[in-house]
Amino acid sequence: MRISQLVAATLALAASLPTLAQQAAPEVTLTRMECGTPRAPADVNLRFSDTLAHPNLVLQLVFSCYLIKHGDDYMLWDTGFGPEAGATAPKVALAEQLAKVGVKPEQVKFIGISHYHPDHTGGAAAFPSATLIIGKADWELLQNPPKGVNTAPLKHWLSGGGKVEPIALDHDVFGNGAVMILSTPGHTAGHHSAMVKLAKTGPVILSGDAAHFRENYEVNGVPTFNVDRSQTLASLDRIKKLVANAKATFIIQHDPRDVAKLPAYPESAK
């Protein structure tokens, strides 16, 4: 075979095969789970806006957590309320929900925690083999927690029994940009959100508690219990610019209107 023919054959073969990057790209999916029982609808004006921007607005907030599949690895984003949470405990435990989609607790490699509040950490204890990823400032607070902060769900990691990755800024979980944990402080000092890049759906940004419901997000509302007003506003500004520039879907984890943007459990967004 002439050299020119060999080159042509090689180029034709290369064009017919997926690129190495395509071959190596792991499948990424996102499944939303109900990780708490909603309280009764309530007026949100006093607690969720320090400027009283939501007069007579009554909403029922929900409690969400998410399973991220990255190739053969699994990650949980937030873990909702735990079974000891009384009226707000999930009707079906997180481990049971995972079992229905064929995932065992020991298969969960990472737990990403948006912040330390109990409606986001309560189910963590069921996954002791997972590496806990949490904002550095929140992790430091938990070493000497203020009165009223429930550290029980994270006792395994706080006692040194599990691996912890405290992160100060953004964090690339799998090293390929598919799952990014984003620094969005303000609700708590170490608060983070997450961005998951899906092949069909496109990027999805999970709020944590950067915003609690749509009206709150639209007017840059700052809840009265947030730790830093200016950081909250800066984080909302960052998220809005990311949504616009990356053409991302933004999911407000406590707003049932937003969680409905994803397929209903047990189906996954891809």
Residue frames as qw, qx, qy, qz and C-alpha x, y, z in Angstrom:
[[0.000, 0.888, 0.459, 0.000, 0.00, 0.00, 0.00],
 [0.379, 0.538, -0.040, 0.752, 1.30, 3.41, -0.92],
 [0.250, -0.161, -0.497, 0.815, 2.01, 5.89, 1.85],
 [0.278, -0.069, -0.091, -0.954, -0.75, 8.18, 0.57],
 [0.637, -0.248, -0.596, -0.423, -3.23, 5.31, 0.62],
 [0.541, -0.225, -0.693, 0.420, -2.14, 4.33, 4.12],
 [0.047, -0.065, -0.295, 0.952, -2.61, 7.89, 5.36],
 [0.459, -0.139, -0.307, -0.822, -6.05, 8.09, 3.75],
 [0.657, -0.255, -0.698, -0.124, -7.08, 4.78, 5.28],
 [0.395, -0.178, -0.607, 0.667, -5.86, 5.87, 8.70],
 [0.143, -0.003, 0.105, -0.984, -7.75, 9.16, 8.51],
 [0.576, -0.197, -0.493, -0.621, -10.93, 7.39, 7.43],
 [0.615, -0.261, -0.723, 0.176, -10.66, 4.96, 10.32],
 [0.225, -0.120, -0.455, 0.853, -10.04, 7.78, 12.79],
 [0.310, -0.093, -0.120, -0.938, -13.07, 9.67, 11.52],
 [0.645, -0.226, -0.594, -0.424, -15.29, 6.62, 12.02],
 [0.587, -0.259, -0.677, 0.362, -14.35, 6.06, 15.65],
 [0.356, -0.908, -0.207, -0.080, -15.38, 8.06, 18.72],
 [0.220, 0.739, -0.432, 0.469, -12.68, 10.32, 20.06],
 [0.492, 0.021, -0.742, 0.455, -10.76, 9.15, 23.09],
 [0.153, -0.099, 0.400, -0.898, -12.51, 11.79, 25.17],
 [0.692, -0.085, -0.193, -0.691, -15.89, 10.48, 24.07],
 [0.740, -0.002, -0.672, -0.006, -14.90, 6.91, 24.84],
 [0.386, 0.024, -0.666, 0.639, -13.65, 7.86, 28.30],
 [0.295, -0.298, 0.107, -0.902, -16.55, 10.12, 29.23],
 [0.012, -0.175, -0.936, 0.304, -18.55, 8.46, 32.01],
 [0.254, -0.586, -0.605, -0.475, -22.32, 8.47, 32.02],
 [0.039, -0.012, -0.488, 0.872, -23.66, 11.08, 34.44],
 [0.325, -0.547, -0.648, -0.417, -27.23, 10.96, 35.75],
 [0.072, -0.174, 0.429, -0.884, -29.15, 12.88, 38.41],
 [0.418, -0.444, -0.765, -0.207, -32.02, 11.51, 40.49],
 [0.227, -0.424, 0.259, -0.838, -34.06, 13.64, 42.87],
 [0.454, -0.290, -0.835, 0.113, -35.39, 12.01, 46.07],
 [0.425, -0.723, -0.137, -0.526, -37.87, 13.16, 48.71],
 [0.569, 0.089, -0.625, 0.528, -35.83, 13.44, 51.91],
 [0.014, 0.107, 0.547, -0.830, -38.30, 14.86, 54.36],
 [0.007, 0.631, 0.770, 0.089, -42.02, 15.26, 54.96],
 [0.092, 0.450, 0.107, 0.882, -43.16, 18.82, 54.18],
 [0.013, -0.319, -0.593, 0.739, -44.59, 20.95, 56.96],
 [0.246, 0.757, 0.595, -0.108, -47.93, 22.66, 56.50],
 [0.357, 0.620, 0.214, 0.665, -47.97, 25.65, 54.14],
 [0.414, -0.662, -0.304, 0.545, -46.85, 28.82, 55.92],
 [0.187, 0.981, 0.033, 0.025, -46.42, 32.54, 55.38],
 [0.830, 0.059, -0.012, 0.554, -42.81, 33.03, 54.26],
 [0.186, 0.889, 0.038, 0.418, -42.57, 36.81, 54.50],
 [0.450, -0.861, 0.203, -0.120, -41.08, 37.26, 57.97],
 [0.800, -0.391, 0.391, 0.231, -38.45, 34.52, 57.89],
 [0.752, 0.196, 0.443, 0.447, -37.37, 34.56, 54.28],
 [0.362, 0.672, 0.169, 0.623, -37.00, 38.25, 53.50],
 [0.428, -0.401, -0.348, 0.731, -35.21, 40.80, 55.64],
 [0.048, 0.053, -0.142, -0.987, -36.99, 43.50, 53.59],
 [0.436, 0.372, 0.653, -0.495, -40.47, 41.93, 53.89],
 [0.170, 0.324, -0.550, -0.751, -40.60, 41.41, 50.12],
 [0.259, -0.117, -0.902, -0.326, -43.21, 38.61, 50.16],
 [0.385, -0.020, 0.428, -0.817, -46.39, 39.90, 51.81],
 [0.774, 0.143, 0.279, -0.551, -49.14, 37.29, 52.09],
 [0.588, 0.418, -0.655, -0.225, -47.09, 34.69, 50.26],
 [0.759, -0.293, 0.498, -0.298, -47.94, 31.23, 51.60],
 [0.597, 0.469, -0.625, -0.183, -45.85, 28.27, 50.43],
 [0.919, -0.308, 0.238, -0.065, -45.21, 24.66, 51.33],
 [0.176, 0.736, -0.648, -0.089, -41.51, 23.91, 51.09],
 [0.991, 0.025, -0.116, -0.063, -40.14, 20.43, 50.39],
 [0.461, -0.688, 0.548, 0.115, -36.93, 18.64, 51.37],
 [0.833, 0.522, -0.160, -0.091, -34.74, 17.29, 48.59],
 [0.453, -0.585, 0.612, 0.280, -31.61, 15.25, 48.16],
 [0.671, 0.633, -0.240, -0.301, -29.99, 13.95, 45.00],
 [0.820, -0.182, 0.483, 0.246, -28.19, 10.87, 43.74],
 [0.358, 0.792, -0.381, -0.315, -25.48, 11.59, 41.17],
 [0.919, 0.016, 0.351, 0.176, -24.19, 8.66, 39.14],
 [0.192, 0.844, -0.435, -0.248, -20.78, 9.24, 37.55],
 [0.461, 0.384, -0.794, -0.098, -19.79, 6.14, 35.64],
 [0.674, -0.204, -0.707, 0.059, -19.54, 3.41, 38.28],
 [0.261, -0.057, -0.541, 0.797, -19.32, 5.90, 41.17],
 [0.247, -0.740, -0.565, -0.267, -22.16, 7.40, 43.19],
 [0.188, 0.082, -0.340, 0.918, -22.44, 10.65, 45.08],
 [0.159, -0.747, -0.643, 0.062, -25.22, 12.02, 47.27],
 [0.123, 0.355, -0.042, 0.926, -25.86, 15.74, 47.26],
 [0.419, -0.309, 0.314, -0.794, -27.41, 16.56, 50.66],
 [0.250, -0.058, -0.965, 0.052, -29.13, 13.88, 52.70],
 [0.462, -0.514, -0.401, -0.602, -32.31, 15.57, 53.96],
 [0.562, -0.521, 0.356, -0.535, -33.82, 14.90, 57.35],
 [0.174, 0.235, -0.950, 0.110, -32.98, 11.71, 59.19],
 [0.485, -0.343, -0.770, -0.234, -35.38, 9.11, 60.58],
 [0.365, -0.401, -0.623, 0.564, -35.30, 10.72, 64.04],
 [0.056, 0.107, 0.075, 0.990, -36.71, 14.06, 62.78],
 [0.260, 0.372, 0.637, -0.623, -40.28, 13.37, 63.92],
 [0.522, 0.660, 0.423, -0.337, -42.98, 14.88, 61.74],
 [0.363, 0.814, -0.291, -0.347, -40.47, 16.04, 59.13],
 [0.461, -0.323, 0.799, 0.213, -38.70, 12.67, 58.79],
 [0.372, 0.266, -0.628, -0.629, -38.90, 11.17, 55.29],
 [0.858, -0.008, 0.160, -0.488, -41.69, 8.66, 54.77],
 [0.971, 0.184, -0.046, 0.143, -39.18, 6.37, 53.04],
 [0.562, -0.676, 0.276, 0.387, -35.61, 6.32, 54.36],
 [0.273, 0.792, -0.418, -0.352, -32.89, 7.45, 51.99],
 [0.212, -0.353, 0.900, 0.143, -31.19, 4.03, 52.00],
 [0.537, 0.347, 0.754, -0.152, -34.50, 2.42, 50.99],
 [0.479, 0.800, 0.055, -0.356, -34.96, 4.89, 48.15],
 [0.088, 0.674, -0.675, -0.287, -31.48, 4.06, 46.91],
 [0.433, -0.074, 0.898, -0.005, -32.21, 0.33, 47.10],
 [0.607, 0.574, 0.479, -0.270, -35.13, 0.82, 44.71],
 [0.506, 0.818, -0.216, -0.169, -32.70, 2.14, 42.09],
 [0.953, 0.170, -0.165, 0.190, -30.19, -0.63, 42.76],
 [0.297, 0.653, -0.428, 0.550, -27.67, 1.28, 44.89],
 [0.747, -0.434, -0.445, 0.236, -26.33, 0.00, 48.21],
 [0.313, -0.947, 0.025, 0.061, -25.09, 2.38, 50.95],
 [0.669, -0.462, 0.369, 0.450, -21.52, 1.12, 50.59],
 [0.595, 0.421, 0.432, 0.531, -21.54, 2.09, 46.90],
 [0.031, 0.980, 0.146, 0.130, -21.91, 5.79, 47.76],
 [0.721, 0.174, -0.154, 0.653, -18.41, 7.19, 47.37],
 [0.180, 0.140, -0.172, 0.958, -19.08, 10.83, 48.27],
 [0.116, -0.784, -0.599, 0.115, -21.60, 12.80, 50.29],
 [0.238, 0.301, 0.050, 0.922, -21.63, 16.45, 49.27],
 [0.212, -0.675, -0.611, 0.355, -23.20, 18.66, 51.93],
 [0.183, 0.752, 0.231, 0.589, -24.43, 22.12, 50.93],
 [0.096, -0.578, 0.376, -0.718, -24.36, 23.25, 54.58],
 [0.172, 0.114, -0.892, 0.403, -24.65, 21.89, 58.09],
 [0.541, -0.109, 0.217, -0.805, -28.38, 22.44, 58.81],
 [0.456, -0.082, 0.860, -0.216, -30.23, 19.24, 59.83],
 [0.732, 0.497, 0.314, -0.343, -32.57, 19.14, 56.81],
 [0.569, 0.713, -0.392, -0.120, -29.45, 18.68, 54.67],
 [0.133, 0.528, -0.814, 0.202, -27.34, 16.39, 56.90],
 [0.693, -0.269, 0.395, -0.539, -29.90, 14.20, 58.66],
 [0.973, 0.143, 0.043, -0.175, -29.53, 11.07, 56.54],
 [0.343, 0.741, -0.576, 0.053, -25.72, 11.06, 56.34],
 [0.462, -0.482, 0.704, -0.241, -25.13, 8.49, 59.10],
 [0.907, 0.181, 0.331, -0.188, -26.42, 5.68, 56.88],
 [0.766, 0.611, -0.102, 0.173, -23.36, 6.06, 54.61],
 [0.570, -0.764, 0.230, 0.194, -20.30, 5.73, 56.88],
 [0.761, -0.046, 0.400, 0.508, -17.97, 4.56, 54.10],
 [0.408, 0.800, 0.266, 0.350, -18.53, 7.71, 52.02],
 [0.435, -0.023, -0.112, 0.893, -16.11, 10.64, 51.96],
 [0.037, -0.851, -0.462, 0.247, -17.84, 13.73, 53.36],
 [0.368, 0.274, 0.180, 0.870, -17.34, 16.89, 51.30],
 [0.222, -0.849, -0.464, 0.118, -18.37, 20.02, 53.19],
 [0.194, 0.871, -0.058, 0.448, -17.53, 23.71, 53.24],
 [0.554, 0.159, -0.521, 0.630, -14.44, 24.41, 55.34],
 [0.153, -0.345, 0.276, -0.884, -16.09, 27.19, 57.33],
 [0.788, -0.298, -0.142, -0.521, -19.05, 24.95, 58.19],
 [0.851, -0.011, -0.485, 0.199, -16.74, 22.09, 59.14],
 [0.315, 0.258, -0.477, 0.779, -14.78, 24.39, 61.45],
 [0.462, -0.374, 0.109, -0.797, -18.00, 25.57, 63.09],
 [0.886, -0.203, -0.308, -0.280, -19.00, 21.97, 63.78],
 [0.598, 0.181, -0.615, 0.480, -15.78, 21.40, 65.73],
 [0.134, -0.195, -0.574, 0.784, -17.14, 23.72, 68.43],
 [0.070, -0.512, -0.658, -0.548, -20.81, 24.07, 67.54],
 [0.232, -0.255, 0.197, -0.918, -23.02, 26.85, 68.88],
 [0.330, 0.147, 0.782, -0.507, -25.92, 25.89, 71.10],
 [0.644, 0.457, 0.297, -0.537, -28.73, 24.28, 69.17],
 [0.475, 0.554, -0.575, -0.370, -26.64, 22.96, 66.28],
 [0.929, -0.091, 0.302, -0.191, -27.29, 19.26, 65.79],
 [0.138, 0.660, -0.711, -0.200, -24.03, 17.46, 65.01],
 [0.718, -0.127, 0.654, -0.202, -25.35, 13.92, 65.55],
 [0.854, 0.485, 0.138, -0.127, -25.81, 13.04, 61.83],
 [0.551, 0.724, -0.366, 0.195, -22.12, 13.80, 61.20],
 [0.645, -0.668, 0.357, -0.102, -20.75, 12.24, 64.40],
 [0.948, 0.077, 0.208, 0.228, -19.00, 9.47, 62.46],
 [0.593, 0.600, -0.014, 0.537, -16.86, 11.99, 60.58],
 [0.188, -0.871, 0.186, -0.414, -16.47, 14.45, 63.45],
 [0.785, -0.539, 0.304, -0.046, -15.05, 11.66, 65.62],
 [0.043, -0.645, 0.711, 0.277, -12.48, 10.73, 62.98],
 [0.676, 0.050, 0.731, -0.082, -14.26, 7.58, 61.84],
 [0.656, 0.595, 0.441, 0.145, -14.74, 8.69, 58.25],
 [0.491, 0.027, 0.252, 0.833, -12.83, 10.63, 55.62],
 [0.091, 0.880, 0.342, -0.316, -13.59, 14.35, 55.26],
 [0.472, 0.252, 0.263, 0.803, -12.71, 16.85, 52.55],
 [0.041, -0.813, -0.328, 0.480, -13.36, 20.38, 53.89],
 [0.487, 0.398, 0.384, 0.676, -13.39, 22.73, 50.91],
 [0.143, -0.519, -0.196, 0.820, -12.95, 26.49, 50.99],
 [0.254, 0.429, -0.291, -0.816, -13.70, 27.34, 47.36],
 [0.819, 0.290, -0.188, -0.459, -15.00, 25.42, 44.34],
 [0.458, -0.351, 0.817, 0.006, -14.27, 21.70, 44.10],
 [0.629, 0.333, -0.531, -0.460, -14.16, 19.38, 41.08],
 [0.808, -0.299, 0.397, -0.316, -15.41, 16.11, 42.59],
 [0.934, 0.115, 0.327, 0.092, -14.31, 13.66, 39.88],
 [0.449, -0.490, 0.415, 0.621, -11.55, 15.74, 38.30],
 [0.330, 0.211, 0.680, 0.619, -13.22, 16.16, 34.90],
 [0.147, 0.025, -0.055, -0.987, -15.65, 19.04, 35.47],
 [0.336, -0.327, -0.789, -0.398, -18.73, 16.81, 35.42],
 [0.511, -0.719, -0.471, -0.011, -19.69, 17.53, 39.04],
 [0.300, 0.392, -0.264, 0.829, -18.59, 20.86, 40.50],
 [0.393, -0.698, -0.526, 0.284, -19.28, 21.99, 44.05],
 [0.239, 0.641, 0.115, 0.720, -19.58, 25.79, 43.97],
 [0.304, -0.242, -0.488, 0.782, -18.73, 28.19, 46.76],
 [0.171, -0.599, -0.399, -0.673, -21.91, 30.20, 47.49],
 [0.315, -0.221, -0.656, 0.649, -21.57, 31.51, 51.06],
 [0.227, -0.301, -0.058, -0.924, -24.13, 33.66, 52.82],
 [0.761, -0.393, -0.335, -0.393, -26.76, 31.28, 54.10],
 [0.797, -0.556, 0.070, 0.224, -23.96, 29.80, 56.20],
 [0.138, -0.832, 0.426, 0.327, -20.30, 30.75, 56.08],
 [0.274, -0.331, 0.841, 0.330, -19.35, 27.55, 54.27],
 [0.693, 0.437, 0.434, -0.375, -22.43, 27.15, 52.10],
 [0.107, -0.283, 0.741, 0.599, -21.98, 25.51, 48.68],
 [0.762, 0.397, 0.119, -0.498, -24.19, 24.70, 45.69],
 [0.573, -0.156, 0.747, 0.299, -23.55, 22.04, 43.05],
 [0.534, 0.575, -0.246, -0.569, -23.42, 21.96, 39.26],
 [0.656, -0.018, 0.748, 0.095, -23.92, 18.64, 37.46],
 [0.293, 0.493, -0.464, -0.675, -23.24, 18.49, 33.71],
 [0.684, 0.200, 0.683, -0.160, -25.62, 16.10, 31.96],
 [0.307, -0.049, 0.697, 0.646, -25.24, 15.01, 28.33],
 [0.049, 0.535, 0.724, 0.433, -28.90, 15.50, 27.31],
 [0.226, -0.851, -0.457, 0.127, -30.31, 17.91, 29.89],
 [0.292, 0.727, -0.148, 0.604, -27.26, 20.17, 30.02],
 [0.258, 0.184, -0.613, 0.724, -25.85, 21.69, 33.22],
 [0.523, -0.672, -0.458, -0.257, -28.06, 21.55, 36.31],
 [0.145, 0.392, -0.496, 0.761, -27.32, 23.76, 39.32],
 [0.567, -0.527, -0.632, 0.025, -28.63, 22.54, 42.69],
 [0.088, -0.835, 0.007, -0.543, -29.22, 25.43, 45.06],
 [0.374, -0.101, -0.669, 0.635, -28.54, 24.05, 48.51],
 [0.115, -0.796, -0.539, 0.249, -30.14, 26.95, 50.38],
 [0.282, -0.033, 0.184, 0.941, -28.69, 29.77, 48.27],
 [0.415, -0.107, -0.142, -0.892, -32.39, 30.40, 47.57],
 [0.293, 0.065, 0.863, -0.407, -35.44, 28.78, 49.14],
 [0.458, 0.583, 0.665, -0.092, -38.18, 29.46, 46.56],
 [0.484, 0.487, 0.418, 0.595, -38.63, 31.19, 43.22],
 [0.057, -0.944, -0.209, -0.250, -39.91, 34.53, 44.49],
 [0.609, -0.723, 0.152, 0.290, -37.01, 34.65, 46.95],
 [0.672, -0.042, 0.426, 0.604, -34.54, 34.03, 44.12],
 [0.357, 0.686, 0.424, 0.472, -36.13, 36.48, 41.68],
 [0.110, -0.948, -0.062, -0.293, -35.87, 39.47, 44.04],
 [0.473, 0.406, -0.552, 0.553, -32.54, 38.50, 45.66],
 [0.630, -0.665, -0.075, -0.395, -34.30, 37.88, 48.93],
 [0.309, 0.386, -0.730, 0.472, -32.15, 37.42, 52.03],
 [0.669, -0.504, -0.539, -0.090, -33.67, 35.30, 54.83],
 [0.330, -0.850, 0.186, -0.367, -33.41, 36.82, 58.28],
 [0.847, -0.456, 0.271, 0.041, -31.45, 33.77, 59.50],
 [0.789, 0.490, -0.110, 0.355, -28.66, 33.98, 56.88],
 [0.683, -0.497, -0.094, 0.527, -25.25, 34.68, 58.39],
 [0.301, -0.381, 0.235, 0.842, -24.04, 37.26, 55.86],
 [0.463, 0.732, 0.337, -0.368, -26.21, 39.54, 53.73],
 [0.230, 0.776, -0.405, -0.426, -23.54, 40.74, 51.32],
 [0.170, -0.287, 0.917, 0.217, -22.26, 37.22, 50.70],
 [0.490, 0.412, 0.742, -0.198, -25.81, 36.02, 50.05],
 [0.441, 0.807, 0.084, -0.383, -26.30, 38.68, 47.39],
 [0.074, 0.661, -0.662, -0.345, -22.92, 37.96, 45.81],
 [0.333, -0.060, 0.939, 0.060, -23.72, 34.24, 45.68],
 [0.521, 0.600, 0.549, -0.260, -27.11, 34.86, 44.07],
 [0.317, 0.824, -0.238, -0.405, -25.44, 37.09, 41.51],
 [0.113, -0.452, 0.847, 0.255, -22.89, 34.38, 40.74],
 [0.451, 0.215, 0.864, -0.070, -25.57, 31.71, 40.34],
 [0.493, 0.735, 0.304, -0.352, -27.67, 33.88, 38.02],
 [0.228, 0.761, -0.479, -0.373, -24.67, 34.59, 35.82],
 [0.236, -0.243, 0.932, 0.130, -23.74, 30.90, 35.73],
 [0.526, 0.440, 0.692, -0.226, -27.32, 29.98, 34.79],
 [0.453, 0.815, 0.025, -0.360, -27.26, 32.50, 31.94],
 [0.139, 0.728, -0.610, -0.280, -23.75, 31.82, 30.64],
 [0.166, -0.213, 0.960, 0.067, -23.85, 28.03, 30.94],
 [0.598, -0.057, -0.416, -0.683, -27.52, 27.83, 29.89],
 [0.156, 0.043, -0.931, 0.328, -28.07, 25.82, 33.06],
 [0.548, -0.538, -0.507, -0.392, -31.26, 24.60, 34.70],
 [0.015, -0.365, 0.574, -0.733, -31.48, 25.98, 38.24],
 [0.606, -0.399, -0.673, -0.144, -33.17, 23.77, 40.83],
 [0.260, -0.513, 0.393, -0.718, -34.27, 25.41, 44.07],
 [0.306, 0.055, -0.943, 0.119, -34.20, 22.39, 46.35],
 [0.104, 0.252, 0.730, -0.627, -37.00, 23.51, 48.69],
 [0.448, 0.346, -0.003, -0.825, -39.43, 24.66, 45.97],
 [0.635, 0.194, 0.746, -0.055, -41.75, 21.92, 44.62],
 [0.569, 0.780, 0.093, -0.243, -42.22, 23.92, 41.43],
 [0.172, 0.785, -0.574, -0.156, -38.50, 23.69, 40.77],
 [0.413, -0.287, 0.864, -0.001, -37.88, 20.08, 41.71],
 [0.720, 0.444, 0.486, -0.217, -40.55, 19.22, 39.15],
 [0.375, 0.778, -0.385, -0.325, -38.07, 20.32, 36.46],
 [0.005, 0.408, -0.911, -0.068, -36.38, 16.92, 36.94],
 [0.609, -0.102, -0.701, -0.358, -37.95, 13.53, 36.23],
 [0.701, -0.494, 0.184, -0.480, -39.96, 12.08, 39.11],
 [0.211, -0.409, 0.874, -0.154, -38.24, 9.42, 41.22],
 [0.729, -0.448, 0.368, 0.365, -37.12, 6.80, 40.38],
 [0.685, 0.633, 0.182, 0.312, -36.41, 8.20, 36.90],
 [0.535, -0.491, 0.105, 0.680, -33.15, 10.10, 36.33],
 [0.346, 0.908, -0.071, -0.227, -32.17, 13.15, 34.32],
 [0.831, -0.032, 0.338, 0.442, -29.44, 12.33, 31.82]]
